Amino acid sequence: MSHNIPPKDLTSSARRAFLKNGSLGIGSLALAELLGGNAASAQQDLGILGAGHHAPKAKRVIYLHMFGAISHVDTFDYCPMLEQMHGQQIPASIMGEGRVSTMVQGQTQFPLVRNLAPFKQRGESGAWVSDFWPHVGEISDEICFIKSMVTEHVNHNPAAQFLQTGFQLVGRPSFGSWVSYGLGSDNNNLPSFIVLNNMGPGQGQNMDSANFGSGFLPSHFQGVQFMKGEQPVHYIQTPEGLALQEQGEDIAAINALAMAQYEQSGDEEILSKISQYEMAFRMQTSVPEATSIEDEPDFILDMYGSDVHNPTSFARQCLMARRLAERDVKFTQLFYNGWDFHFGISAAQPVMAKSADLPIAALIMDLKQRGLLEDTLVVFTSEFGRTPYSQGDINNPIFGRDHHPYAFSSWLAGAGVKPGFSYGETDEFGYNVIKDPVHVHDFNATLMHLMGIDHEKLTFRFQGRDFRLTDVEGHVVQDILA
């Protein structure tokens, strides 16, 4: 049975009563909590599904999107044939008539390029991992590699939005928004969906905020973006000369007026704005505590590397993700931009990999040593892969690799997936999937399943149609489940 509940029914019965009874209202319980009351007395937001469709393996997700498309043949998909045929034309039987991006449409030669770093088998599982990723290689026994990902799009924004929203055009809710809508929050003082954006030292792409937007869901389900630096949320401090009690009373008065307006208009977005006012007020206390690393011991900081002391670094954001997981934030998404290696991949890729490798491995091990990895799902992916052939003249040191939708690698770690396991297979050139393809919709269906959601049943009625993240497709990849 699907949850085909129109927006007004969702809020007028549940949210409206919630506010009127004061269980989350600023004027009563929420304000009392901020001023020293009992946080445990606050009513938990269980979302539209309550406990979910089935028992979840993952209570929370940390989603690492390497924006710009990481090269699978230089990271986790070892293809010895590329070494043997380096510089030779890719066979026509392999390349076929598939689409290529506009970046190589005028190119007549497509010479194969070797794996740009040596691969080694790592851990007891023997997973092949590039020397670009030595620290992730060391923890490969914690990882479930998926080497047979496929998508339908060959350009960044459509592919990224397809991965994150199930559709290539702007307007659909993102994965994190669906989770927030369906499962609610386990911490009333922090958003259930938090986004951390960063630009690395590589070649970046413009990223659309629709990748973490709420689409046609009420706006309070969208991702709340934390900025880089010492002040992750603008205007988080209480204004000078204004006591917290006074500010709470002001917000209570504003919300009372907003509720009166809602009674007259029935505009559901008013309730979203009330919810956002309340959350913003509670965040004035919760965010500074959650984002400060002053209480982190030196041995933890050392795990993440020296970059963790830079508040704008990806390493700091990985540590931040662990702190948010510790505080039961349901969905934390890190977009790490800079992987668009059309030119100069030989020089740029190792720099980007070095900036990400240690912090990501530290995040996994930090979660594990705290007992959080067993119910936290860590997701690592990009929107597509990169070609095994050269973009540009292979003899020119600034050659690159183009976009590649027909095969790429992702991996999962933590709650509910098989550790030290590799699934799927590409051909000997890393060009096409030849075993166990995992479509983007299958990937998303599997992640939802691990969170206790049946992807076919979590729907939202909009413009006369029931929508879901996986559209009308998607199958759970049972073989990777623990």
Secondary structure, DSSP 8 states (H G I E B T S, - for coil): ------HHHHIIIIIHHHHHHTSS-IIIIIHHHHTT--GGGS----TTTTT-SS--S-SEEEEEEEET---GGGTT---HHHHHTTTSB--HHHHTT----GGGTT----BB---SS-EEEETTTTEEEETT-HHHHHTGGGEEEEEEEE-S--SHHHHHHHHHHSSSSTTS--HHHHHHHHH--S-TTS-SEEEEEEEEEEE-----GGGG--TTS-GGGS-EEE-SSS--STT-S--TT--HHHHHHHHHHHHHHHHHHHHHH--HHHHHHHHHHHHHHHHHHHHHHHH--TTS-HHHHHHH-GGGGSTTSHHHHHHHHHHHHHTT-SEEEEEEEEE--SS-HHHHHHHHHHHHHHHHHHHHHHHHHTT-GGGEEEEEE-SSEE-SB-BS-TTSTT-B--EE-S-EEEEEEETTB-TTEEE-EE-TTSSSEEES-EEHHHHHHHHHHHTT--TTT--EEETTEEE-TTTT-----GGGB-
